């Protein structure tokens, strides 16, 4: 099953999206946007940047958990991953975003 984007309204009324793998696991979460078109543009930014290895920034949280962010050409963060317990799991998450991020399937729940 192919991955997809889920566009939705957050609890505070803003717009956001999740990139989900074919198994419905969330693999990337966007920031919150005040208008829907900005969230839709965020999806386009993921689609355009997800296959470029140099756009991934691997990080460690204050509690030593690993995660990554996907950045646009201008360095702005487009999306964040979940927290991972190992570098291998994080690299698998990046690989999943690279594969699923180019999808054009968008489930608009906003």
N, C-alpha and C positions, 0 to 999 in steps of 0.2 A: 504494500500500500504506500502511496506517495505521501510526502509531508504536505503541510498546509499552514496557512496563517489564520489565526483567529483574531479578528478585530473586535474589540469590545469597549464598553464604557466601564471605567473603574468605579469604585464605591464613592469617590469624591466627584463623579460626574465628568471626569476627563477621559480622553481616549487613549488606548494602548493596544498593543498586539503581542501575541505570543507566536513564535514559530514552533510548530509541533511536528515531530517525526511521525512516520507512518503508524507507529504503535500508540499514538496520541500522547506521548511524553513531551513535555515542554522542554525545548532545547535552547531557546533564546527568548528573552523578555525585553520589551522596549521600555523606554522612559514613558512618562505620561505627557500627553499633548492636550492643549486647551481646545483645539479644533480638529475635527475628523480628518480633514484633508492633510494635515500635518502628520497624522498617524499613517495615512495612506502613502505619503511621501517617504516615511520611515521604512515602510515595507519595500518600496522601490529601492531605497538605499541598501537594504540588506540584499535584495536580489542582485544589485550591481556590484557589491563588495564582498559577498560571502565566499567567492572562490579564490580570492586574493590572500595568500598566506600572510603577507605583510600587514594586513588590516587587523590581525588578531593580536591582542595584548594579553599575555598570560600573567595572572596576578595571584597574590596570596592575601587572604583576609586577615584582620587583626587576630582572629582565633586560629590562624594557620591553615585554613581551608583554601583549597585551590579553586579558582574560577577564571573565566576569560571574558573579555569584552571585545566586541566587533566595532571597529571605528570606520568612519567615512574618510574620504580623501583629505578633508580639512581637519582631521583629527578628532572630530566630535564622536562621542559614543553613540552608536545606533542601538545596541542591545547588550544585555548581560546574560551570562549563563547561570545555572544553578551552582551550588557549591559541590565540589568533588573531594573524595577522600584520597585520591591518588592522581599522579601525573598521567598515568595511562588512561584513567577514566576521563580526565579532562581532555586529553588528545582525542579520545573517541568522540567526545561531545563536539569538538571542533570539526572533526571529520563528518559528523552527522549534519552540522550546520552547512558545511560546504556542499553536501549532497542534496539536502532538503531545501536550502535557502533560495534556490533558483525557481522553485515552484511558483506557478501563477494561480494556484488554488487559494482563494481567500474566503473564509467563512465570516461573513459580516454580521456580527451580533450586536453592533453598536446602535 
